[in-house]
Amino acid sequence: MTYNPELLKKEKRHPEKQKNPDRPAGRKPEWIRVPAPQGKVYAETKDVVRKHKLTTVCEEAGCPNIGECWQQKHATFMIMGEVCTRACAFCNVATGRPDELDKLEPLRIGVAVHQMGLKHVVITAVDRDDLDDCGADHFVKTIQAIRMKAPETTVEILPGDFKGNLNHVDAVIAARPDVFNHNLETVPRLYPSIRPGARYFRSLRLLERVKERDPGMFTKSGLMVGLGETREEVAQVMDDMRAAGIDFITIGQYLQPTPKHAPLDRFWTPDEFKGLERMAKAKGFLMVSATPLTRSSHHAGDDFAKLKAAREAKLAKMAAE
């Protein structure tokens, strides 16, 4: 047998997927291709991440926008390690038994945010179902460290579902992030095969809870398309999101990380994404980002400014009526 180190690396990251048959995604269309990461600022951003021994979802999830974002000194930090306790069929983050929490990680992130001069930072995490609070306190400490080291930086968080425990959710809400993001990822019908460890209405309830506890906090959620969903199913998810008070929806194209991951059903065209954007705006979202390369934290800083402006415009219109 020929030794293939890259294959062994993928097997180690996703042992639970190795029994799956290979399902190649095929050639990407022109509209989904991006240039290879490069540039001086990209290298500087990479150096800061390495210096402080931080993990980014940009790298771990194989985000196609890493070159653009890091060149602009935008990075999404992933806390609580590199190993997730769940095994979502679409995700490229490693699955297995995580290490113990690094108690100094929140402070290192705060220092890195300050050194990078970030105006807006996104903090996400692996799922830590092995912890009593699913990592809620670690999120709180990270938000507090950023507030201490970089008080002018706005903070967006992208946590898991905390297994539906609203006390854990409340603790994170109380730390006052500027944006509370939690992705639904796909339509309810596909949850058993795509997000087997999650529950659609549990995630909706989490986002609804944010608005109950702090109506002024922005909420955000994202979907992938290309997994076999229908346009009608996507429309129903939009309605569910609006019923939960979600302000901002992101919709992007699913890209199959390896042949062992969930198979790609199809590539949605740019015109179809424009149609989804029009639909979402008509349903009343404050902000919509729907393009093939849209990801939850892509352009997050610019989008936060637009989100605030959209709310102010809406309130001004309501006052004038």
KACORVEN-V950087 format. One line per field, one symbol per residue. ss: DSSP state (@ for helix, = for strand, . for the rest). A space follows every 50 residues. Layout:
ss->???
This chain:
ss->....@@@@@@@@@.@@@............@@@.......@@@@@@@@@@@ @....=@@@@.....@@@@@@....====...==.........==..... ....@@@@@@@@@@@@...======..........@@@@@@@@@@@@@@. ...=====...@@@.@@@@@@@@@....===...=..@@@@@@@.....@ @@@@@@@@@@@@@....========.....@@@@@@@@@@@@@....=== ===................@@@@@@@@@@@@@....====.........@ @@@@@@@@@@@@@@@@@@@@.
